[in-house]
Amino acid sequence: MNNDYIAIACKTLEIEANALRDAIQTIGDEIPCAVDIILGCTGKLIITGVGKSGLIGAKMAATFASTGTPSFFLHPTEALHGDLGMMGKDDVVLAISYSGESPELSSILPHIKRFNIPLIGMTRNAQSTLGRFSDVVININVAIEACPLNIAPTSSTTLTLAMGDALAVCLMEARGFKKEDFASFHPGGALGRQLFVKVSDLMRSENLPIVEEETPLKEAILRLSEGRLGTVFLTNAQGKLSGLLSDGDIRRALLGDSFSLDAPAQEFATKNPMVIMDGSMLASDALVLIEKQKIQLLVVTDKDGIIQGALHLHTLVEAGIS
């Protein structure tokens, strides 16, 4: 029976894919016309629809809003009971109805036109009520639904959703919408973290394990353990960073004949460690630097070499920087 389900799933995808391919062949001036109308809108793009079309419309509104086109979804029934007041003369309406005859939607169309609000219709029938009221009609007709009864909206909702995405992408291109713009609307997401979180936001700047370079190794080891960074920072007489002493440096030193716990820490430290002098560097760029240099810790100093903070690889990972 498992093979039967695989065949059914593949057939469903094939039917829906065919609906998209067929739509490619019929796209015409309605798309650039719709894009021009939305671009000329100084208000908001209001999307409306009932049932499955309404659910698709709500997703469309979210996509438009996050890609630079102010948008929200308005249910026709709510519009009939007062929410028509949410529409303004500077807005544009995108109405979705596969048949073009949804009673709830048809009821608000005269009110939309009464306010001379531009109306873009998505329907299979340009001669339907929705089609006749619309300034532009985007055809969402499909040859067959993927539903075995050819009843449940499947291929048609897939095509409708794809047409909404196509409009959104056209608008992004027209506006020159960039990755930075997208991140502005998603500051809490992964992209937002990559483009807004700075080294200074994540670096540790207090209680840093810092000792003078002449400090005996045994004291430096104690400070290293207390610091919980796996590294202790060495400074010279001027208070400037002169080296890093890590767990690895100590383990390697143990193999040497001259190892002594009373020797100055600088004898075993890494000289000229990797540092940055700009805490405003993006944390994602710092991660690239850490991975390229194959290090665990990045030290932040000012232009005079005075330690300002430290950023550990683990901190970046925990913050979701990738």
C-alpha positions in Angstrom: 0.0 0.0 0.0 2.9 2.3 0.6 3.7 2.3 -3.1 0.2 3.4 -3.8 0.5 6.4 -1.5 3.8 7.3 -3.2 2.1 7.1 -6.6 -0.8 9.3 -5.4 1.5 11.9 -3.9 3.5 12.0 -7.1 0.4 12.3 -9.2 -0.8 15.2 -7.0 2.4 17.1 -7.4 2.4 16.4 -11.2 -1.1 17.8 -11.6 -0.3 20.9 -9.6 3.0 21.4 -11.4 1.1 21.1 -14.7 -1.2 23.9 -13.5 1.7 26.2 -12.9 3.3 25.3 -16.3 0.0 26.0 -18.1 -0.3 29.4 -16.4 3.2 30.3 -17.7 1.9 30.0 -21.2 -1.1 32.3 -20.6 0.4 35.2 -18.6 0.0 38.5 -20.4 -0.3 42.2 -19.7 -2.4 41.7 -16.6 0.7 41.1 -14.5 2.5 44.3 -15.4 -0.8 46.2 -15.2 -1.4 44.9 -11.7 2.2 45.7 -10.7 1.8 49.3 -12.0 -1.4 49.7 -10.0 0.2 48.5 -6.8 3.4 50.5 -7.3 1.2 53.6 -7.8 -0.6 53.0 -4.5 0.2 55.5 -1.8 -1.8 53.6 0.8 -2.0 49.9 1.5 -2.6 46.7 -0.6 -5.8 45.1 0.9 -6.3 41.5 0.1 -9.7 39.9 0.5 -11.3 36.5 -0.1 -13.5 33.8 1.4 -12.8 30.2 2.4 -9.6 28.7 0.9 -9.1 31.8 -1.2 -9.2 33.8 2.1 -6.5 31.6 3.6 -4.3 32.0 0.5 -5.0 35.8 0.7 -3.9 36.0 4.3 -0.6 34.3 3.3 -0.2 36.7 0.3 -0.7 39.7 2.6 2.0 38.5 4.9 4.4 38.0 1.9 3.7 41.4 0.5 4.1 43.1 3.9 7.5 41.5 4.5 8.8 42.3 1.0 8.2 46.1 1.0 4.5 46.4 0.1 2.3 47.5 3.0 -0.5 45.0 3.1 -3.2 43.4 5.2 -6.0 40.8 4.8 -9.6 41.9 5.2 -12.4 39.2 5.4 -15.4 40.3 3.3 -17.9 39.4 6.0 -16.0 41.6 8.5 -15.9 44.3 5.8 -19.7 44.2 5.5 -20.0 44.7 9.3 -18.0 47.9 9.6 -14.4 47.0 8.5 -15.0 48.7 5.1 -13.8 51.7 7.1 -10.3 50.2 7.0 -10.2 51.0 3.2 -9.1 54.3 2.1 -9.1 56.1 -1.2 -5.3 55.7 -1.6 -5.5 51.9 -1.2 -5.6 49.1 -3.7 -7.7 45.9 -3.3 -6.7 42.5 -4.5 -9.8 40.2 -4.4 -9.6 36.4 -4.8 -12.4 34.1 -5.8 -11.9 31.1 -8.0 -15.5 31.2 -9.3 -15.7 34.9 -9.1 -19.2 34.6 -7.6 -18.6 34.3 -3.8 -21.6 36.0 -2.3 -19.8 37.6 0.6 -17.1 39.0 -1.7 -19.6 40.1 -4.4 -21.5 42.1 -1.8 -18.6 44.4 -1.0 -17.5 45.0 -4.6 -19.9 47.9 -5.3 -18.7 49.6 -2.2 -15.1 49.3 -3.3 -15.9 50.8 -6.7 -18.0 53.5 -5.1 -14.9 54.8 -3.4 -13.0 54.5 -6.7 -10.5 52.1 -5.2 -8.5 50.2 -7.8 -9.5 46.5 -7.8 -7.4 43.6 -9.0 -9.3 40.4 -9.3 -8.0 36.9 -9.2 -10.5 34.5 -10.7 -10.9 31.8 -13.4 -13.7 33.7 -15.1 -13.2 37.3 -16.4 -17.0 37.5 -17.0 -17.9 36.7 -13.4 -19.1 39.3 -11.0 -15.6 39.8 -9.7 -14.2 39.9 -13.2 -16.6 42.6 -14.3 -15.9 44.8 -11.3 -12.1 44.4 -11.6 -9.8 46.9 -13.3 -7.4 44.0 -13.9 -8.1 40.3 -14.0 -5.5 37.7 -13.2 -6.5 34.3 -14.6 -6.2 31.5 -12.1 -8.1 28.9 -14.1 -6.8 25.3 -13.9 -7.6 22.3 -16.1 -8.2 20.0 -13.2 -7.9 19.9 -9.4 -5.5 17.5 -7.9 -8.4 16.2 -5.7 -9.5 12.8 -7.1 -13.1 14.2 -7.1 -12.0 17.3 -9.0 -13.7 19.3 -6.3 -11.5 20.3 -3.4 -9.4 23.4 -4.2 -5.9 22.0 -4.7 -4.3 22.9 -8.1 -6.3 26.2 -8.1 -5.1 27.3 -4.6 -1.5 26.3 -5.6 -1.7 28.5 -8.7 -3.3 31.4 -6.8 -0.6 31.3 -4.2 2.1 31.2 -6.9 0.5 34.2 -8.7 0.7 36.1 -5.4 4.3 35.2 -5.1 4.9 36.3 -8.7 3.4 39.7 -8.0 5.4 40.1 -4.8 8.7 39.2 -6.6 7.9 41.6 -9.4 7.3 44.4 -6.9 10.6 43.5 -5.1 12.4 43.9 -8.4 10.7 47.1 -9.2 11.5 48.6 -5.9 15.1 47.3 -5.8 14.2 45.5 -2.6 17.5 44.1 -1.1 18.5 41.6 1.6 19.0 44.4 4.1 15.4 45.6 3.5 14.0 42.2 4.0 16.0 41.9 7.3 14.5 45.2 8.5 11.1 43.5 8.5 12.6 40.3 10.2 14.9 41.6 12.9 14.2 38.5 15.0 14.9 36.0 12.3 18.1 34.3 11.2 18.7 36.9 8.5 18.1 39.7 10.9 20.7 38.3 13.2 23.2 38.1 10.3 22.6 41.7 9.3 22.1 43.5 12.5 23.8 41.8 15.4 27.3 43.3 15.9 30.3 42.0 17.7 29.8 44.6 20.4 26.3 43.1 21.1 27.8 39.6 21.8 31.3 40.1 23.1 32.2 39.7 26.7 33.6 43.0 28.0 33.6 42.5 31.8 35.7 40.2 34.1 38.0 39.4 31.3 41.0 37.1 32.3 43.8 39.6 31.9 47.3 39.3 33.4 50.6 41.1 32.8 53.0 39.2 30.5 55.6 38.7 33.2 53.0 37.0 35.5 54.3 33.5 36.5 52.6 30.7 34.5 51.0 29.2 37.6 49.2 32.4 38.4 48.2 32.8 34.7 46.7 29.3 34.8 44.6 30.1 37.8 43.3 33.3 36.1 42.6 31.2 32.9 40.5 28.8 34.9 38.5 31.6 36.6 38.0 33.4 33.2 36.0 30.5 31.6 37.1 31.5 28.2 39.8 28.8 27.8 42.3 31.7 27.3 44.0 34.4 29.3 45.0 37.7 27.8 48.5 39.1 28.4 49.3 42.7 28.4 52.6 44.6 28.3 53.8 47.5 30.6 51.6 49.9 28.6 48.5 47.8 29.2 48.3 46.8 25.5 47.5 43.2 24.4 50.8 41.3 23.8 49.6 37.7 23.6 47.1 35.0 24.3 47.7 32.0 26.5 45.3 29.2 25.9 44.7 25.7 27.2 46.4 24.4 24.1 49.5 26.5 24.6 49.9 25.1 28.1 49.5 21.5 27.0 52.1 22.0 24.3 54.4 23.7 26.8 54.2 20.7 29.1 56.0 18.7 26.4 59.0 21.0 26.4 62.2 20.5 28.4 62.1 24.1 29.7 58.6 24.0 31.1 58.3 25.7 34.5 55.3 27.0 36.4 57.4 29.9 37.6 58.4 31.0 34.1 56.7 34.2 32.8 53.5 33.4 31.0 54.7 35.2 27.8 57.2 32.5 27.2 54.4 30.1 26.3 51.8 32.5 24.8 50.8 33.0 21.2 52.3 36.3 20.1 50.4 38.7 17.7 47.0 37.0 18.0 44.1 37.8 15.7 42.4 40.9 16.8 39.8 43.3 15.5 39.6 47.0 16.3 35.9 47.5 15.4 33.2 46.3 17.7 30.6 47.4 15.1 31.7 44.6 12.8 28.8 42.3 12.1 28.8 39.1 14.2 28.3 37.1 11.0 31.5 38.6 9.5 33.4 37.8 12.8 32.3 34.2 12.5 33.7 34.0 8.9 37.0 35.4 10.2 37.1 32.9 13.1 36.4 30.0 10.8 38.9 31.2 8.2 41.7 31.6 10.9 40.6 28.3 12.6 40.5 30.0 16.0 38.1 29.9 18.9 38.4 33.4 20.2 38.5 36.8 18.7 39.9 39.7 20.7 38.5 43.2 20.3 40.8 46.1 21.1 40.8 49.8 20.5 43.2 51.5 18.0 45.9 51.6 20.8 45.8 47.9 21.5 43.8 48.2 24.7 41.5 45.2 25.2 37.8 46.0 24.9 36.3 42.6 24.8 36.4 39.0 23.5 34.1 37.0 21.3 34.1 33.3 21.6 32.9 30.9 18.8 30.5 29.3 21.2 28.8 32.6 21.9 28.2 33.1 18.2 26.7 29.6 17.8 24.5 30.0 20.8 23.2 33.3 19.4 22.2 31.6 16.2 24.8 33.4 14.0 25.6 31.3 11.0 
